[in-house]
């Protein structure tokens, strides 16, 4: 399982989180159980999964993601929709 660095509900640091099973996590600060579902995004152009955050923001403030294989850039919204 990938490491999680904070609780998505109360922003408690990772040392307050307890891992149950493979995808179940419990936060000791807010007493909340939640599941981690990892989503693997593929580049629509070259089908590679090596996608990272770009240093270039879009003019309207959206997050820009870049495929490290073909260097194509997408907004996070467009990539998730595809």
C-alpha positions in Angstrom: 0.0 0.0 0.0 1.2 3.5 -0.7 2.0 5.8 2.2 -0.5 8.4 3.2 0.9 11.4 4.9 -2.3 12.9 6.5 -6.0 12.3 7.2 -8.2 13.6 4.4 -10.9 14.6 7.0 -9.0 16.4 9.8 -5.5 16.7 8.3 -3.9 14.8 11.2 -0.3 13.7 10.5 0.5 10.2 9.4 1.6 9.0 12.9 -2.1 9.3 13.9 -3.2 6.9 11.2 -3.6 3.2 11.7 -3.6 0.8 8.7 -6.2 -2.0 8.8 -6.3 -4.6 6.0 -5.0 -3.5 2.6 -7.1 -0.4 1.9 -8.8 0.5 5.3 -7.3 3.3 7.5 -8.4 4.6 10.9 -7.6 8.1 12.1 -7.1 8.3 15.9 -7.7 12.1 15.9 -11.2 12.3 14.3 -12.1 8.6 15.0 -12.9 8.0 11.3 -12.5 4.9 9.1 -11.8 5.5 5.4 -10.7 3.5 2.4 -7.9 4.3 0.1 -8.6 3.6 -3.5 -5.6 4.3 -5.6 -6.3 5.4 -9.2 -3.7 4.8 -11.8 -4.0 7.4 -14.6 -2.8 6.7 -18.1 -1.7 9.2 -20.7 -4.4 9.3 -23.4 -1.6 9.9 -26.0 1.0 7.2 -25.2 -0.8 5.0 -22.5 2.1 5.4 -20.0 1.4 5.8 -16.3 4.3 8.0 -15.3 2.3 11.2 -14.8 3.5 14.0 -12.5 2.5 17.5 -11.4 3.8 20.1 -13.8 5.5 23.3 -12.5 3.3 25.3 -14.9 -0.1 26.5 -13.7 -2.9 27.0 -16.2 -4.2 30.5 -16.8 -7.5 29.7 -15.0 -5.7 28.2 -12.0 -6.2 24.5 -12.7 -3.6 21.9 -11.9 -1.5 20.8 -14.9 -0.2 17.2 -15.1 2.5 16.1 -17.5 3.3 12.7 -18.9 7.0 12.0 -18.3 7.2 9.8 -21.3 5.8 11.9 -24.1 5.9 15.3 -22.3 2.2 16.0 -23.2 0.4 18.2 -20.6 -3.2 17.9 -19.5 -5.3 19.7 -16.9 -6.1 17.4 -14.0 -9.8 17.6 -14.9 -9.3 16.5 -18.5 -7.0 13.7 -17.6 -9.4 12.3 -14.9 -12.3 12.5 -17.3 -10.5 10.5 -20.0 
